[in-house]
Amino acid sequence: MSRQEKDALVAYVNSFKLSKPITDFAQLADGKALMEAMSAVDSTHFKDVPARGVTSQASSSENWVLRMNSLKRLYRLLLSFPLPAPHPSSLSLSSLSDPPFSTIAKTPTMREGVQGLLQICRFCLAASVWAPGNEKVIMRIQKLKEEHMAELMKSIEAVTATLPAEHQRQESGSSSLRPSPDLSYSPPPSSLREERDKLLQENDDLRTRCERMMEQVADLTSKLKETKEEHEDALERLSRGETPGAGLRGNQAAGANEIERLKVDLLKAEESLAKAEEDLEKQTTSVSELTKQIEQYKAEAAEAGKLKDQLDEYRHTADRLRKSENVIEKYRKKLEESANLRRELRNLEEENASLVNTNSSLEADLKKAVAFKSLFDNYKSQIESFEKQTADQATEITELNHQLEVTQHQLESLQSTYEQHQEELQLSQEKLREIELTGVISSNGEGLKRNAPGDMSLGDELGELPDNGDRETKTDLRLKIKSLQRELSDLQSSAPVSHRLITLETLLADANKSKERYQADYLKAHKEGLRLSATLEAIREGRGGDNSQTSAALRQRLDEVLEERDALLRERQELEVAKGEAEKALTAAKVDLSLVGKDKRDILASLRKSVEKDASDLGKEVIVLKEQIEALREKDRQNLEEIKTLLKDKVNLQTASIDQRERAFEKEKEFSELKASMSASGVPAETQQKLLGLYGRNTELSAEVKALQDKLDVLSKSGGTYDHSPFEQAQIAYEKQITSLQAEVAKLKESKTALKKQYDLEQQLMLTAWHDLGQKMVGGHLHVAMNGAKRSQAKPMPNGWLGRQRRIQENAGYART
């Protein structure tokens, strides 16, 4: 809203051929210059109302109501103006609200008026630039200054910014001052828009007719005044001609000419007077009709005032309901917060109770742990001794197992060597048998060679002979056998340690004996272990055959030891878990106690006191909130009662609307009868058209009132629900209609008072003129009766006024003679 933009808009409007150039931005407030500029852009859509003379133009420029109506008409035409395809379909898609027309018309220099007028000028600029065939407009803009062109571009961009997003993208992609293509087809407006434009056009036509009728009434009153003045002048001239009677006797020819001229003037005055009387009768009939319609408008204005009052009441009730809803919502939130606080308090109490329980349990566990510490230490030492014994037994078992494995390996090696020796022995015996059977001896007769002890083989010991020796005799063989037997016996009788075979046999025997002994020990130990496990199982299960007191006592003692062992193990595990939990709790408690203090009982007591205090405070707040809820319920009940009363008022309004419709039907019937009587009585067509226009206006107003009533019914039927934006829009529309109706009623009242004053003045003037004329006629009659009774008897007095005047003049001439 800068000064440069205003100057640019003024320069743009002055670029058109205007009837009167614009020098200031506020001069555009009457809408005439903008209408002329837009009619130059599109003369079919923007029809400029023709001038009605200097008086009408002056009155329209001075009357703010006419300026407001012209601005409204221009704004409606701008919104309904169709635009070509690259641009939006119309400017009605803009997100801007309607400008304040009354403020623009009254005070165009104020801030609101300047903003509204600037919005209308921007719409005019955008419509002219985007209109089909805009080359001329663009040429006009290009002829302006560069700063003006820049400001106009900014104005067009401001209008584009209020359009939807897709149209903004299209406008940003294409230049605003680009000539639009000449499209033969443009999308037609909707039926509702056409009907609205039609009604607005009819409204404008009716307004122009009313203004013309007012001008005609003014012309007729001026003509009536002129005729009255002429009549008075004629009467004055006539009186001047009658009074100087003695001086006129000397110049009869001049008097006769003057009389003739006065007669002609009287004839003209009489004709004009007759015409004025006819016009006066017509105007009186029209005035009577206008008074009737004014009365009707008064009634409608009173109804509109009542509707406005009801609308204000509904708005106040809606505001109260909104406030009560806000208060209810606030208290509901407070109740929710109090419920949350109560829930948190309950959770804190539960946590506190659980902590107290855990603390007490931990204290009891600690006491128990201290009591069972000595027993636990004893059990621990016993368990350690048992573990040591089991470890020693395990080591012994492993050593014995190792020794057993070593002996088993030795036994296996001895068995393998024993088997080898057995095989060698069998082979040696077989060879010995063969030797005995064959009887072969060595040829050289040498004895068996002996090796050193320890290096002698089994074949050498048995005296194996070579195969290639010569065969000996039986005696030699016998001798050999005996020698061999002696040697064998000598060998057998010698020390066994030195002999390998005996050593091996003894080792084998020892190995077998140790193996058997180990096997026997192993089997014995295994059997003993099985027997002991069976006995232990029997003792555990109580199935032993020995029912003596010793076995029972042992079994009981064993069960007790096992139970104690299991219980100790469980207690150990539980104590370890409890110890871990206790350590955690103690660390947390140490942290808490390091913050607040060392005395836990005092801390818990203070916590309990604070919690009880908070609980009492919350209880008091809950009581207060309950009281507030009760008060709100009472207010809600009162609001419901008010709504019931409003519904009753609505029913009364409906009945009133029904009565109003009946009255409308009666008025229509009366109007039809009046129309028939007027057509039968020969009322002029112009007066009939006036009456028909006024009747149409009356029907439009009744339709608007009916629409208002229907909207009120819809609002009441909606159950009191409040929707902010539709209600505000309806309220604004109602207020605009009410202000327009009030303006029209005020205008009609002013015209009525002016006409009434004018007619009263005319009536007084006519009465005075008739009275003066009657007095003069009576004086003339008396004068004639006194001076020429015979002539008056011979010639009777004519009935017409002109004839009577002629007779008076003749009598005056005779009297002069």
BADO-886801 format. One record per residue (C-alpha): x, y, z. Coordinates in steps of 0.1 Angstrom, whole numbers, plus 5000, padded with zeros to 4 digits. Layout:
<atoms>
XYZ/...
</atoms>
This chain:
<atoms>
500050005000/502750244990/502450584974/504150464942/501450194937/498650454941/500350684915/500850384892/497150284895/496050654889/498250674858/496850344845/493250464849/494050804833/495450614803/491850544793/489550804778/487650924809/484951184810/486851344839/490551284846/491651154880/494151354900/493951184934/493650814944/490650884966/488651004936/488350644924/486050574954/482850654935/483650374910/482750574879/486350604865/486950234871/483650144854/484550354824/487950184822/486549834825/483849914799/486650014776/488049664782/484749474777/481749684770/479249394770/480049264805/480849604821/477749804811/478250164823/475050334834/474450644812/474550994827/471251144838/472051504839/474151724861/471851704891/471851324892/475651314888/476151554916/473751374938/475351034931/478851184938/477651334971/475551044983/477650764998/474950504994/475050544956/478750524956/478650204977/476050054953/478250134923/481349984940/479349674949/478149634913/481649684899/483049424924/480349174915/481049224878/484749174884/484148844903/481848714875/484048824846/485248504827/488948484820/490748264793/492247924799/495847994809/494548214837/492048124865/488348094854/487448404874/488648624902/486148464926/488748194933/490748454952/491148394989/490648764997/487448865016/485049135003/486349485008/484449725032/482249905006/480650135032/484050245045/485250315010/482150515001/482150715034/485850765042/488050665013/491150825029/491050605060/493350305062/490550045057/488950245029/492350275011/493049905014/489549805001/489850054972/493349924964/491949564963/489249674938/491849854917/494149554917/491249334906/490449574878/494049574867/494349194867/490949144849/492049394822/495449244817/494148884817/491048954796/490848824760/492149084735/494349254761/496949384736/495549734738/495749734776/499249604776/500249874751/498750134774/500750004803/503949994783/503450364774/503650444811/506850504831/509150224841/508450274879/504750264872/505149944852/507049784880/504449884906/501649744883/503549424880/503749394918/500049464920/499349174896/501648944915/499749034947/496548934931/498148614918/499348524953/495748504965/494848244938/495147864943/498547694939/498047554904/497047894890/500048054908/502347804890/500747884857/501048254863/504648214874/505448014843/503948274820/504348654821/501448864835/501749124808/501648874779/498848904754/496348634760/495248414730/492048494713/489948194723/486548154708/485347954737/485348054773/483747854801/480347984808/479548074844/477347854865/473547884866/473648014901/476048284891/473948374860/470848394882/472748614907/473948844879/470448864865/468948954898/471649214904/471049364870/467349374877/468049544910/470249804893/467549864866/464949904894/467250144912/467750344880/463950354874/463350484909/465950754904/464250844871/460950864888/462451094915/463851314887/460451324870/458851424903/461351694907/460751814871/457051814876/457352004909/459552264891/457052294863/454252334888/456152614905/456752784872/453052764863/452052894897/454453184892/453053254858/449553244872/450453484900/452153714874/449053704853/446853784883/449054064893/448954204858/445254174858/444954354891/447254624878/444954654848/441754694869/442954944895/443855254874/440355274858/440155654856/443455684837/442555404812/439355584801/441455814781/443355544763/440755264754/442755124725/445855044747/443554904774/441854674749/445154544736/446354484771/443054304779/443454074749/446953994759/445953924794/443153704781/445653504761/447853474791/444953364812/444053094787/447652964788/447652974825/444352784827/445652514804/448852484823/446952484855/444752194842/447752004832/449352074866/446151954883/446251634863/449951584871/449151664907/446451394908/448851144892/451551234917/449151214946/448150864935/451750774932/452550934965/449750734981/451150414967/454650504978/453350585013/451650245013/454850075002/456850285027/454550155054/455149805042/458849875042/458550005077/456849685088/459549485070/462249695086/460649635120/460649265113/464249295101/465149475133/463449195153/465348935133/468549125140/467749135177/467048765176/470248705157/472148905183/470448705210/471348385192/474948505189/475048595225/473748255235/476248095212/479048295228/477748195263/477547835252/481047855237/482348005270/480647745290/482047475268/485547625273/485047635310/483747275310/486747165289/489047355314/487547175344/487546845326/491346895320/491746975357/489746665367/491946455344/495046615359/493646545394/492946185384/496446155371/497746295404/495646045423/496845765401/500445875406/499845905444/498445555445/501445425426/503745605449/501945465479/502245115464/505945165457/506445295492/504644995507/506644755485/509844935496/508844905532/508044535528/511244475510/513144665537/511544465565/512144145547/515744245541/516144325578/514643985588/516843815563/519843995577/518943885612/518443525600/521743545582/523543665614/521843375633/522743115608/526243245602/527943015627/525942715615/526642815579/530342835587/530242495603/528442355573/530842525551/533842375568/532242035567/531442075530/535042185524/536341875543/534041655523/535141815491/538741755501/538041395508/536241355476/539141525458/541641285475/539540985467/539241105431/543041145429/543540795444/541040655420/542740815391/546140675403/544740325407/543140345373/546540455359/548240165376/545639925365/546040035329/549939995332/549539645346/547039565319/549539675293/552239465310/549939165312/549139195275/552839215266/553638915289/550738715273/552138795238/555638685248/554138375266/552338275234/555438325214/557438105238/554737845237/554837835200/558737805200/558437525226/556037335204/558237375174/561237265194/559336955207/558336865172/561836905159/562936685188/560536415179/561636425143/565236395154/564436105176/562635935148/565235995121/568235945144/570436175124/573636295140/576336515129/579136365107/582036505124/580836375158/581436695175/579136795203/576937085204/578537405207/577637625236/577337975235/577738215263/574938205289/572438455279/573338435241/572138075237/569038015216/566337765223/567637555193/571137555206/569937455240/567937165225/571037065204/569637135170/571736955144/572637075110/570736925081/573736855060/575536625085/576136255079/573736005094/574835835127/574135485141/571535405168/574135355195/575535695188/572035845189/571335665222/574635785236/573736135223/570236115239/571736005272/574236285271/571536525263/569336395291/572336445315/572836785302/569136855306/569136735341/572236935348/570537235333/567337175353/569337135385/571337455379/570137805392/566737905376/567538275375/570138235349/567738055326/565638255303/562838015300/562437975337/562538345341/559838385315/557738125330/558038275364/557238615350/554338485332/553038305363/553538615383/551738825357/548838575356/548638575393/548638955395/546138975367/543938725385/544438905418/543639245402/540639105385/539438955417/540039285435/538339475408/535339235408/535339245446/535439625446/532739645419/530539395438/531139585470/530239915453/527039765438/526239615472/526839945489/524840145463/521939895466/522239915504/522240295503/519240295479/517540055502/518340265532/517040575514/513840405503/513440205536/513339875518/516039705538/515439375554/517239475586/514639635609/516939685638/517140015656/520640075643/519640055606/516640275613/518740525632/521340525604/518740565578/517040855597/520441015603/521240975566/517841125556/518441415580/521941475567/520641465531/517741695540/520041935558/522441915529/519642005504/518242265527/521642415531/522242425494/518842585488/519442835516/522842905502/521442975468/518543185483/521043375505/523243445476/520243585456/519043775487/522543895493/522744035457/519344195460/520244325495/523444465481/521544635453/518844765477/521544875502/523445065475/520245235464/519345305500/522845435506/522445675477/519045785489/520145815525/523246015514/520946265498/518446305526/519946165557/520845855576/517745795596/515545585574/512545585598/512445955600/512645985562/509845735558/507745915584/508346245567/507446085534/504245945549/503346285564/503946465531/501946205512/499146235537/499246615534/499246595496/496346345498/494346585520/495146875497/494046675467/490946565485/490146935492/490747015455/488546725445/485746865467/486247215452/486147065417/483046865425/481447195437/482547355404/481147065385/477847105402/477847475394/478647395358/475847145357/473547415370/474847655343/474347385317/470747335330/470147705326/471647695291/469247415283/466347625296/467547915274/467747685245/464147565252/463047925253/464847985220/463047695205/459747835217/460748165201/461547975169/458047825170/456648165175/458748295146/457448015124/453848105133/454748475126/456248375092/453048185084/451048495092/453348705072/452848465042/449148495046/449448875047/451648855016/449048654998/446448915009/448649194997/449149014964/445448974960/444949344968/447649434943/445949224916/442649394924/444349734924/446049654891/442749554875/441049874889/443950074875/443849924841/440049974842/440350334853/442950414826/446050474848/449050554826/451450274817/454450454833/452650464867/451750094863/455450014856/456450204887/454050024908/455049684892/458749774899/457949854935/455949544939/458849334925/461149504949/458749414977/458649054966/462449044965/462649185000/460048935012/462048654996/465248775014/463348775047/462048425039/465648315032/466748465065/463948285083/464847955066/468547995076/467448075112/465347755111/468347555099/470447695127/467847615153/467347265139/471047185140/470647125178/472547435190/475847315175/478147595168/480247605137/482347905137/483047985101/479447925086/477848105114/480148405110/479548405073/475848395078/476048665104/478048895080/475548825052/472548905075/474249225088/474949335052/471349265041/470049445072/472249745066/471249765030/467549735040/468050005066/469750225041/466950175016/464250235043/466150555054/466250675018/462550605013/461850785045/463851085034/462151095000/458751055017/459351345040/460651565012/457551474990/455251535019/456751875026/456651964989/453051854986/451952035017/453652355004/451952304970/448552244987/448952565008/449852764977/446952624957/444552704986/445753054989/445553104951/442052964950/441053184980/442453494964/440753414931/437453354949/437653684967/438353854935/435453684918/433153784946/434254144944/433754144906/430253994910/429254254936/430654534914/428754404884/425554354904/425754714917/426654884883/424754674857/422054464871/419954494839/422754374817/423454094840/419853994839/419754004801/422953804798/423353524824/426753474840/428653194823/429752894843/433352874831/436053074847/437253214814/433753314805/433353484838/436553674833/435453794799/432053904813/433854094840/436154264814/433054364793/431254504823/434354694832/434454834797/430854934798/431355094832/434155304818/431955424790/
</atoms>
